[in-house]
Each structure stands twice: as C-alpha cells, then as structure tokens.
Amino acid sequence: MAEDGSERPAVMATVPGVTERYFTRWYKPDAKGNPCEDHCILQHSNRICVITLADAHPLLQKGKAIERISYQISANCSRLQNKVSGKSKRGAQFLTELAPLCRIFCSDGEEYTIYSCIRGRLIEVNESILDNPSLLQQKPYSEGYIAVVLPKFEESKSVTQGLLTRKEYEEVLSKRFNCTL
C-alpha cells in the first residue's frame, strides 16, 4: 500500500522512451580527432539515422552557454538549403563521414563543429535548435537532434563500421575518465 492509503505501487517503473525502444545508439568518440567531442548516431530499423551529441560532449558536460548555431558550412554551402522531394529523396545533399553538419558557437568563444559521422543523404536539419539552442542540451535525443541522414540501402549494414556500441563507448569513457584522475 502506498503512503496515501491507495493500493498502487510506491515505486513506479520508468517507461523507456521512443529512442530507447526503436533506435540503436552508435557512438563516434573524438569526432575528426577533436578530444571529447563525441557524437551519437541513433539508427532506426528502417535505416534512418539521427545525428546528435553524445552524453560526454563538452556542450552537455560543462553546461556551456550556446550563443548560436549555424548550418552555413561555407560560403557556398548551407545545410538549410537542403531541399528533399519524393520517395527517392531527390535533391538531398550527399554527406561523407567527415561532412560538417553545423557549427555551434558558445558564449565563452568556444566553437564546435558537428559532423555527419556516416555516409548518406541529408534528409533534414533541425531548424528548431536555431531559435532554441538550449534544446541541444536539454533534450539531445529527441527535440534537440542535429540532423537526419539516410544511408544508401546497399550501405545500410556497413554504415556503422567505425562506430562504437554503447558498451564499447562506455569503455572509452572509463579509460578517458581514469586518465584524468
């Protein structure tokens, strides 16, 4: 019996969210050789991948204030100009593993570039983080995602080569943490 006299259990089990139920998490530590700049790729069974920040990324760990986010990669390339149409995703920008998706500028002058980490077509970028950058930190695995990428069908099995499973990533974090003691 609960404290208030009702017969409901005192401890409620937490229900796993959508990302825990339907997506497999893959990790890219030290993206493009940048220490601690870890990315997370959420892969759905339909092969769609959602790119976001990993738990150990400095933006999530150090509570940095995000000043702005820019999808303008170069003078001639803006991820916001990505126009996708039709079933075959015609017009989508093609990304390599090292293709930058966006740049995040912090109030302390730090700048972070977020990379695709996988090959595929850019389906969409999350424009809502432009108006509300704190979503990146508050809800990185849902509303605060960076972009959605669709790997080629024939590459959908091999797209995760070079990425780490949750367990492998935790081992990397453990070694990283032990080295800093």
HELIX and SHEET records of a PDB file:
HELIX    1   1 VAL A   18  TYR A   22  1                                   5    
HELIX    2   2 ALA A   31  GLY A   33  5                                   3    
HELIX    3   3 PRO A   58  GLN A   61  1                                   4    
HELIX    4   4 ARG A   79  GLN A   81  5                                   3    
HELIX    5   5 SER A  128  ASP A  131  1                                   4    
HELIX    6   6 LEU A  135  GLN A  138  1                                   4    
HELIX    7   7 PHE A  153  GLU A  155  5                                   3    
HELIX    8   8 ARG A  166  CYS A  179  1                                  14    
SHEET    1   A 6 PHE A  23  LYS A  28  0                                        
SHEET    2   A 6 HIS A  39  HIS A  44 -1                                        
SHEET    3   A 6 CYS A  49  LEU A  53 -1                                        
SHEET    4   A 6 ALA A 147  LEU A 150 -1                                        
SHEET    5   A 6 GLY A 120  VAL A 125 -1                                        
SHEET    6   A 6 PHE A  94  LEU A  95 -1                                        
SHEET    1   B 3 ILE A  66  SER A  70  0                                        
SHEET    2   B 3 PRO A 100  CYS A 106 -1                                        
SHEET    3   B 3 GLU A 111  TYR A 115 -1                                        
SHEET    1   C 2 GLN A  72  SER A  74  0                                        
SHEET    2   C 2 CYS A  77  SER A  78 -1                                        
END                                                                             
